[in-house]
Structure formats: C-alpha cells, structure tokens
Amino acid sequence: MFAKYLAKYKGGSQRVYRSEIQQFFDFKGLDINQVDAAALHEYQGHLAVQHSPATTKRKFSILNNFFKFVATAVKGFVNPIESLDTFKTHKGAASDEFKKYLASFLAEQNTKNTRRSYENQVKLFFTWAGKDLAEIDIQAILAYRDHLRNEKRHKDSTIWNKFVALNRFFKFVERENRKFKNPIFFKGLKLIFPKKDKGYYSVLSTAESERLLKQVNKRTAIGKRDYALLLLILVYGLRANEVAGLRHKNLERERVKGQQKAWIVDRKGKFQNRPKTAIILSGRALRAFDDWLDTVGRQGVTVDGETPVFLPFIYDRNNQELVIRRDRKHQPLSVKAVENVVKKYLVKAKISREEATLSPHALRHTAFTMLAQEGVKLQDIQKLAGHQDINTTMIYVHAAQSYDDHPGMHNPLNR
C-alpha cells in the first residue's frame, strides 16, 4: 500500500514523502493499525526538540495525506490524525494562504456586488470543507455538490452559480500558482445549467414600448427618474446593472452639438477584456435625462463624481411625498430596484408574455432589435451592446427580418 501511495508522486517529491512517512513508522516500530493518539503525541514531542513548529506541521501534513489515502483504500480504517483536533494541519477559511489568494482574487472583480457574492460563496465552501487549498480535490468538490443537493436542497440554478464562483477562484489560484490544479471539471460534476427565463429574449414592439413610456407620470420627481431610466434601456440597450452603476464621473463635462457623452464601464465580459463603451445621449433620451438632473438640483442634492446618476427615493412622512434619499447619495440603485421599476410600468401598461416574465433585459433586446430593423450596422450594434463576440449580436439581425423584404422572397423556388 505504501508503494501504491508513493506511485502518485515523481522524483524528489516521492523521495521526500517516502523518507518522512518511513521516519514516523521507524520511530516507534508500529504497524499502521497500531497508530493512536499517544504515539502521535510522542512523535510530536520528538520533532519539537529538533524542528520548528512550521517543520513539524509540514511533517504531520505529509502523514495526514498518507493516512487519508489508506482510509479510502482500507474499509474500516480511520485516519488517526483527522480524528484528533490537536493534529489537524489544515485551517480552511482561516488559512493565511487562502486569505491572501482570496484578497487578490476579489481585487480583480470590478463591481461591489460581484466581490461580495464571490467572497461569500468561496468562504462558504472552505468553511464547510475545513481544508487548505492544497488539500482540495475532486472528491471534496463532489461531496460539496452532494451536500448542496441532498442536505441543503438548493435549486439547480443556485448550485450552478455557487460552482461558477468557486471555479473562477480556483482558476485564479491556478494562474498564480503553477503547482495548483483546478479541481473543478464541470462536465464531470453533471450540474444542471440554469435555463434562461422564457422572457429573457422577448422583444417589445414599438407600439408596446411607447405604451410603456406613457405610463410614467413625468410631473413627479420619481417619474422623471423612471422615464429617463427606461429610455436609457430602450434606446441604448443598457443592462440593469449598467444603468444603476452610472455615476456623474462617467459623464463628459463638455457637450458637443448639445449632446451628452456618457461612458459605460464594468460591462459584462472576461476580466481585463471588458469593453468600456461611450454612448451619446441625444433627442428624447437626452431631454428626459436633463429633466431628471434638473430635478436633482432643485431638490438640493449636492452632486460629486461618485454620486450615482439615478438616486433612490424615500417617503417623507411630514410632506407626505417621495423625496430623493440624500443619506445614500453615493449608493447606487440595486439591480433589483431597476427590475422593479421596469416591472411596475409593464404591469401598468398591461404588457406581458404567455408563460414568460419580462425584465430589463427584454427592453435591452428591444433596443437592439429596433436598431437592426432601422438598418444600423451589425458592428455598431455590437459596440453599443458591449458584446465581445459578434455572434452574440447576430440574434438581433435574425429578429429584424422585414415582412416587406426578407431573404425568402428572393428564392426563385418561392416565386
């Protein structure tokens, strides 16, 4: 069994592991089934006389891995180190190495919500596993999947998202440490990919879009905000998080030909390859935008670069009206808040889809479909959408086929 275990390693590593494990068994002349707490304590004291605490820990870590191997191969064998807290060599989420990698990984995430989500998911796993990075293997990953399914009874979509976060963390560690191998292999995990909401790819007609906008009471402060917010999605196809995250520092100071340039940052995509897109506000969208900004000024809100363009509201009981919430002037709207704004006016306009939930993303698809129908170049739509792959943009071309002039009309067999 010892030879079988050592066969997993090559060269110098094999020699080190052979020597360390042999030293322990030679120390007391014990058989593997005779190893108990007393023998381990005695060996620990023996090592402490000659070695530093770090070296002693390393030696016990090597022993621990060997005993774990035996436990998987021999029925009824219990790892004598794992069963004693005194000799556990791993710290899991409390490990300094883990904390260092996690901090560096989170620093690469561009949005606060993403950082918070990834941090929670990664810490949850390591707290549950109670193991250090080097000890995480496919068995630990599979056990965690089963734990989430059978004990926590999480939805398939929730489990998928948890493993996406873990996978990205492990890929980061693999990039930083060549000795570490990402233990996650999605195909082997047999996770169920979350289905897109049936309303995800829905598109509103021009008439439905106008009906939606007419539901907004533009005489109120919150109505002015919602009207501008809806137009930014319907005209420029911004995502809910991009609208919520738009700040005054993202607006160009000087206007050209009376038009306002705004920079959309932290767009969707791979790290260090996320496009930074400029949109130019004009026409109806710009008028609504300015109307909202004037309202902010009239309500006495002091604005700086970090102030979100779209601010939250709170009910003022004294005046019995909704007012801009000044105590959170640096806190942007949540994605959920933007979704609620869209949902509110969709319900008012009585716009729905059978067995589908319409969302801000349906309005985003509406914007690009309208542009494609108007003959805007595919490459221009791609830049506006922030798509890294033009194939993602192709869906709008297919949706934009005209009833007056579509490819099928020109097929000679169809004349």
C-alpha positions as CSV (number, residue, x, y, z in Angstrom):
1,M,0.0,0.0,0.0
2,F,2.9,2.3,0.8
3,A,4.4,1.7,-2.7
4,K,1.0,2.4,-4.3
5,Y,0.7,5.7,-2.5
6,L,4.2,6.8,-3.5
7,A,3.5,5.9,-7.1
8,K,1.3,9.1,-7.2
9,Y,4.5,11.2,-7.0
10,K,7.6,11.6,-9.1
11,G,11.2,12.3,-8.5
12,G,12.2,14.4,-5.5
13,S,8.6,14.6,-4.1
14,Q,8.4,10.8,-4.0
15,R,11.8,10.6,-2.1
16,V,10.7,13.3,0.4
17,Y,7.3,11.6,1.1
18,R,9.0,8.1,1.4
19,S,11.5,9.5,3.9
20,E,9.0,11.4,6.1
21,I,6.5,8.6,6.4
22,Q,9.2,6.0,7.0
23,Q,10.7,8.1,9.7
24,F,7.4,8.1,11.7
25,F,7.0,4.3,11.5
26,D,10.6,3.7,12.3
27,F,10.3,6.0,15.4
28,K,8.1,3.6,17.3
29,G,8.3,0.5,15.1
30,L,4.5,0.4,14.8
31,D,2.2,-1.2,12.4
32,I,-0.3,1.2,10.7
33,N,-3.2,-0.3,12.8
34,Q,-1.3,0.5,16.0
35,V,-1.1,4.2,15.4
36,D,-3.0,6.1,18.2
37,A,-3.1,9.4,19.9
38,A,-0.3,8.5,22.4
39,A,2.0,7.6,19.6
40,L,1.3,10.8,17.7
41,H,1.8,12.9,20.8
42,E,5.1,11.2,21.5
43,Y,6.3,11.8,17.9
44,Q,5.2,15.4,18.0
45,G,7.3,15.9,21.2
46,H,10.2,14.2,19.5
47,L,10.0,16.5,16.5
48,A,9.6,19.7,18.6
49,V,13.0,19.2,20.1
50,Q,14.8,19.2,16.7
51,H,12.5,21.2,14.4
52,S,10.5,24.4,14.2
53,P,6.7,24.4,14.6
54,A,6.4,25.0,10.8
55,T,8.5,22.0,10.0
56,T,6.6,19.8,12.5
57,K,3.3,20.9,10.8
58,R,4.7,20.0,7.4
59,K,5.7,16.6,8.6
60,F,2.3,15.9,10.1
61,S,0.7,17.2,6.9
62,I,2.5,14.5,4.9
63,L,1.5,11.9,7.4
64,N,-2.1,13.1,7.2
65,N,-2.3,12.8,3.4
66,F,-0.9,9.2,3.7
67,F,-3.5,8.2,6.3
68,K,-6.2,9.8,4.2
69,F,-5.1,7.6,1.3
70,V,-5.2,4.5,3.5
71,A,-8.7,5.4,4.7
72,T,-10.0,5.4,1.1
73,A,-8.4,2.1,0.4
74,V,-9.0,0.1,3.6
75,K,-12.5,-0.4,4.8
76,G,-12.9,0.4,8.5
77,F,-9.6,2.3,8.8
78,V,-9.9,5.8,10.4
79,N,-7.4,8.5,9.8
80,P,-5.8,8.9,13.3
81,I,-4.9,12.5,12.6
82,E,-8.2,13.6,11.3
83,S,-10.0,12.3,14.4
84,L,-7.8,14.4,16.7
85,D,-8.2,18.2,16.6
86,T,-4.7,18.5,18.1
87,F,-3.1,17.2,14.9
88,K,-5.2,18.7,12.2
89,T,-2.9,20.5,9.9
90,H,-5.4,22.4,7.8
91,K,-7.2,25.7,8.7
92,G,-9.6,26.0,5.8
93,A,-11.0,29.6,5.5
94,A,-8.7,30.7,8.4
95,S,-5.6,29.8,6.4
96,D,-3.3,32.7,5.7
97,E,-2.6,31.3,2.2
98,F,-6.3,31.2,1.5
99,K,-6.9,34.7,2.7
100,K,-4.0,36.0,0.5
101,Y,-5.3,34.4,-2.6
102,L,-8.9,35.4,-1.9
103,A,-8.0,39.0,-1.3
104,S,-6.1,39.2,-4.6
105,F,-8.9,37.4,-6.5
106,L,-11.5,39.8,-5.1
107,A,-9.4,42.8,-6.1
108,E,-9.8,41.8,-9.7
109,Q,-13.6,41.9,-9.6
110,N,-14.9,45.2,-10.8
111,T,-18.2,45.6,-9.0
112,K,-19.0,45.6,-5.3
113,N,-21.9,43.1,-5.7
114,T,-19.6,40.6,-7.6
115,R,-16.9,40.9,-4.9
116,R,-19.5,40.3,-2.2
117,S,-21.1,37.3,-3.9
118,Y,-17.8,35.6,-4.8
119,E,-16.4,36.2,-1.3
120,N,-19.4,34.6,0.3
121,Q,-19.5,31.6,-2.0
122,V,-15.8,30.8,-1.7
123,K,-15.7,31.2,2.1
124,L,-18.8,29.0,2.5
125,F,-17.1,26.2,0.6
126,F,-13.8,26.4,2.5
127,T,-15.6,26.7,5.9
128,W,-17.6,23.6,5.0
129,A,-14.6,21.7,3.7
130,G,-12.3,22.7,6.5
131,K,-9.3,22.1,4.2
132,D,-6.5,24.1,2.8
133,L,-6.1,24.9,-0.9
134,A,-3.6,22.1,-1.5
135,E,-6.0,19.6,0.0
136,I,-9.0,20.4,-2.2
137,D,-9.5,17.6,-4.7
138,I,-12.3,16.3,-6.9
139,Q,-13.7,14.2,-4.0
140,A,-14.1,17.3,-1.9
141,I,-15.9,19.0,-4.8
142,L,-18.2,16.1,-5.4
143,A,-19.0,15.9,-1.7
144,Y,-19.9,19.6,-1.6
145,R,-22.2,19.2,-4.6
146,D,-24.0,16.3,-2.9
147,H,-24.2,18.3,0.3
148,L,-25.8,21.2,-1.5
149,R,-28.3,18.9,-3.3
150,N,-29.2,16.5,-0.6
151,E,-28.8,18.3,2.7
152,K,-29.3,21.9,1.8
153,R,-31.7,21.1,-1.0
154,H,-30.7,24.1,-3.1
155,K,-32.1,24.7,-6.5
156,D,-30.1,23.5,-9.5
157,S,-29.6,27.1,-10.6
158,T,-28.2,28.1,-7.1
159,I,-25.8,25.2,-7.1
160,W,-24.6,26.1,-10.6
161,N,-23.9,29.7,-9.5
162,K,-22.0,28.6,-6.4
163,F,-19.7,26.4,-8.6
164,V,-19.2,29.2,-11.1
165,A,-17.9,31.4,-8.3
166,L,-15.7,28.6,-7.0
167,N,-14.4,27.7,-10.5
168,R,-13.3,31.3,-11.1
169,F,-11.5,31.4,-7.8
170,F,-9.7,28.1,-8.5
171,K,-8.8,29.3,-12.0
172,F,-7.3,32.4,-10.5
173,V,-5.2,30.4,-8.0
174,E,-4.1,28.1,-10.8
175,R,-2.9,31.2,-12.8
176,E,-0.9,32.5,-9.8
177,N,0.4,29.1,-8.6
178,R,1.6,26.6,-11.2
179,K,1.6,23.8,-8.7
180,F,-2.1,24.2,-8.0
181,K,-4.6,22.4,-10.3
182,N,-8.2,23.5,-10.6
183,P,-10.2,20.5,-9.1
184,I,-13.5,21.6,-10.8
185,F,-14.5,19.9,-14.1
186,F,-18.0,21.0,-14.9
187,K,-18.7,18.0,-17.2
188,G,-17.8,15.6,-14.5
189,L,-19.9,17.3,-11.9
190,K,-23.0,16.9,-14.1
191,L,-24.6,20.1,-12.9
192,I,-27.8,21.3,-14.5
193,F,-27.3,24.6,-16.4
194,P,-29.9,27.2,-15.3
195,K,-32.3,27.9,-18.1
196,K,-32.8,31.5,-19.2
197,D,-36.1,33.0,-18.2
198,K,-38.6,32.5,-21.0
199,G,-39.0,36.3,-21.2
200,Y,-35.2,36.8,-21.5
201,Y,-35.2,37.0,-25.3
202,S,-38.6,38.6,-25.6
203,V,-38.9,41.9,-27.6
204,L,-41.4,44.7,-27.3
205,S,-42.9,46.2,-30.4
206,T,-42.5,50.0,-31.0
207,A,-46.2,50.4,-30.0
208,E,-45.7,48.5,-26.8
209,S,-42.6,50.5,-26.0
210,E,-44.5,53.8,-26.4
211,R,-47.3,52.4,-24.3
212,L,-44.9,51.5,-21.6
213,L,-43.4,55.0,-21.5
214,K,-46.8,56.7,-21.4
215,Q,-47.5,55.0,-18.0
216,V,-44.8,57.2,-16.3
217,N,-46.1,60.3,-14.5
218,K,-43.4,62.8,-15.6
219,R,-44.8,65.5,-13.4
220,T,-43.3,63.8,-10.3
221,A,-39.7,63.6,-9.3
222,I,-39.6,59.8,-9.2
223,G,-41.5,59.8,-12.5
224,K,-38.8,61.9,-14.1
225,R,-36.1,59.5,-12.9
226,D,-38.0,56.4,-14.1
227,Y,-38.7,58.0,-17.5
228,A,-35.1,58.7,-18.1
229,L,-34.1,55.3,-16.8
230,L,-36.5,53.5,-19.1
231,L,-35.4,55.5,-22.1
232,L,-31.7,54.7,-21.5
233,I,-32.5,51.0,-21.6
234,L,-34.9,51.2,-24.6
235,V,-32.7,53.5,-26.7
236,Y,-29.2,52.4,-25.8
237,G,-29.8,48.8,-24.6
238,L,-28.0,49.3,-21.3
239,R,-28.2,46.4,-18.8
240,A,-29.9,46.9,-15.4
241,N,-26.5,47.0,-13.6
242,E,-25.1,49.5,-16.1
243,V,-27.9,51.9,-15.6
244,A,-27.7,51.5,-11.8
245,G,-23.9,51.9,-11.8
246,L,-23.8,55.1,-14.0
247,R,-22.1,57.9,-12.0
248,H,-21.6,61.5,-12.6
249,K,-17.8,60.9,-13.1
250,N,-18.8,58.8,-16.2
251,L,-20.3,61.9,-17.9
252,E,-18.2,64.1,-20.1
253,R,-18.0,67.6,-18.8
254,E,-18.4,69.4,-22.1
255,R,-21.2,68.8,-24.6
256,V,-20.7,68.7,-28.3
257,K,-23.5,70.0,-30.5
258,G,-25.7,69.9,-27.5
259,Q,-25.2,66.2,-26.9
260,Q,-24.0,64.4,-23.8
261,K,-21.4,61.6,-23.9
262,A,-21.5,59.0,-21.1
263,W,-19.1,56.2,-20.5
264,I,-20.5,52.8,-19.6
265,V,-17.9,50.9,-17.5
266,D,-17.7,47.5,-15.8
267,R,-19.5,45.8,-18.6
268,K,-20.0,42.1,-18.9
269,G,-17.1,40.0,-20.1
270,K,-13.8,38.4,-19.1
271,F,-11.6,40.3,-16.7
272,Q,-9.2,42.7,-18.4
273,N,-11.2,42.3,-21.6
274,R,-14.4,44.2,-20.6
275,P,-15.2,46.9,-23.1
276,K,-15.6,50.5,-22.0
277,T,-18.3,51.9,-24.2
278,A,-19.3,55.5,-24.9
279,I,-22.9,56.4,-25.6
280,I,-24.1,59.8,-26.8
281,L,-27.3,61.0,-25.4
282,S,-29.5,63.0,-27.8
283,G,-33.1,63.7,-28.7
284,R,-35.8,62.4,-26.5
285,A,-33.5,60.4,-24.2
286,L,-31.3,63.5,-23.5
287,R,-34.3,65.7,-22.8
288,A,-35.5,63.1,-20.2
289,F,-32.0,62.8,-18.8
290,D,-31.7,66.6,-18.4
291,D,-35.1,66.9,-16.9
292,W,-34.1,64.4,-14.2
293,L,-30.8,66.1,-13.5
294,D,-32.6,69.4,-13.1
295,T,-34.9,67.8,-10.6
296,V,-31.9,66.5,-8.6
297,G,-30.5,70.1,-8.5
298,R,-33.8,71.6,-7.5
299,Q,-34.1,69.2,-4.5
300,G,-30.8,70.5,-3.2
301,V,-28.8,67.3,-3.6
302,T,-25.0,68.0,-3.7
303,V,-23.5,66.0,-6.5
304,D,-19.9,64.9,-6.9
305,G,-18.2,62.4,-9.2
306,E,-19.1,59.4,-7.1
307,T,-22.8,60.3,-7.0
308,P,-24.9,57.8,-9.0
309,V,-27.0,59.4,-11.8
310,F,-30.1,57.6,-10.7
311,L,-30.8,58.0,-7.0
312,P,-33.1,56.1,-4.6
313,F,-36.2,57.7,-3.1
314,I,-37.8,57.5,0.3
315,Y,-41.2,58.5,1.6
316,D,-41.2,61.8,3.6
317,R,-44.0,61.5,6.2
318,N,-44.0,65.2,7.0
319,N,-44.7,66.3,3.5
320,Q,-46.4,63.0,2.5
321,E,-44.4,62.6,-0.7
322,L,-41.5,60.7,-2.2
323,V,-38.2,62.5,-2.0
324,I,-34.6,61.7,-3.0
325,R,-32.8,59.8,-0.3
326,R,-29.9,62.1,0.5
327,D,-28.3,59.8,3.2
328,R,-27.4,57.4,0.4
329,K,-26.3,59.7,-2.3
330,H,-23.2,57.6,-3.0
331,Q,-25.2,54.3,-3.0
332,P,-26.5,53.3,-6.5
333,L,-29.8,51.6,-7.1
334,S,-29.6,47.9,-6.9
335,V,-30.3,45.7,-9.9
336,K,-33.5,44.6,-8.2
337,A,-34.6,48.2,-7.9
338,V,-34.2,48.7,-11.6
339,E,-36.1,45.4,-12.3
340,N,-38.9,46.7,-10.0
341,V,-39.1,50.0,-12.0
342,V,-39.5,48.1,-15.3
343,K,-42.0,45.6,-13.8
344,K,-44.1,48.4,-12.3
345,Y,-44.7,50.1,-15.7
346,L,-45.0,46.8,-17.6
347,V,-47.9,45.9,-15.3
348,K,-49.4,49.4,-15.7
349,A,-49.2,49.1,-19.5
350,K,-50.6,45.6,-19.4
351,I,-47.7,44.2,-21.4
352,S,-47.0,40.6,-20.8
353,R,-45.9,37.4,-22.5
354,E,-47.5,34.0,-22.0
355,E,-45.5,31.9,-19.5
356,A,-42.7,34.4,-19.5
357,T,-41.5,37.1,-17.1
358,L,-40.4,40.3,-18.9
359,S,-37.4,42.0,-17.4
360,P,-35.0,44.9,-18.2
361,H,-33.1,42.5,-20.5
362,A,-36.2,42.2,-22.7
363,L,-36.1,46.0,-23.0
364,R,-32.4,45.7,-23.9
365,H,-33.2,43.2,-26.7
366,T,-35.9,45.6,-27.8
367,A,-33.4,48.4,-28.3
368,F,-31.0,46.4,-30.5
369,T,-33.8,44.8,-32.5
370,M,-35.2,48.2,-33.3
371,L,-31.7,49.4,-34.4
372,A,-31.3,46.3,-36.6
373,Q,-34.7,47.0,-38.2
374,E,-33.6,50.5,-38.9
375,G,-30.6,49.2,-40.8
376,V,-27.9,50.1,-38.2
377,K,-24.7,48.2,-39.0
378,L,-24.1,45.0,-37.0
379,Q,-20.7,46.1,-35.9
380,D,-22.2,49.4,-34.5
381,I,-24.8,47.4,-32.6
382,Q,-22.1,45.1,-31.2
383,K,-20.1,48.1,-29.9
384,L,-23.2,49.7,-28.3
385,A,-24.2,46.4,-26.7
386,G,-20.7,45.7,-25.4
387,H,-20.6,42.2,-26.9
388,Q,-17.1,40.7,-27.2
389,D,-18.3,38.2,-29.8
390,I,-20.2,39.4,-32.8
391,N,-22.1,36.1,-32.9
392,T,-23.9,37.2,-29.8
393,T,-25.2,40.3,-31.7
394,M,-26.4,38.2,-34.6
395,I,-29.6,37.3,-32.8
396,Y,-30.9,40.9,-33.5
397,V,-30.3,40.5,-37.2
398,H,-32.5,37.4,-37.3
399,A,-35.2,39.1,-35.2
400,A,-35.1,42.1,-37.5
401,Q,-36.3,40.4,-40.8
402,S,-38.8,42.5,-42.6
403,Y,-42.2,41.3,-43.8
404,D,-41.7,43.5,-46.9
405,D,-38.2,42.3,-47.8
406,H,-36.8,39.1,-46.3
407,P,-34.4,36.5,-47.8
408,G,-37.2,34.0,-48.6
409,M,-38.8,36.4,-51.0
410,H,-35.7,36.3,-53.3
411,N,-35.5,32.5,-53.6
412,P,-36.6,31.6,-57.2
413,L,-38.4,28.5,-55.9
414,N,-40.6,30.6,-53.8
415,R,-41.9,32.9,-56.5
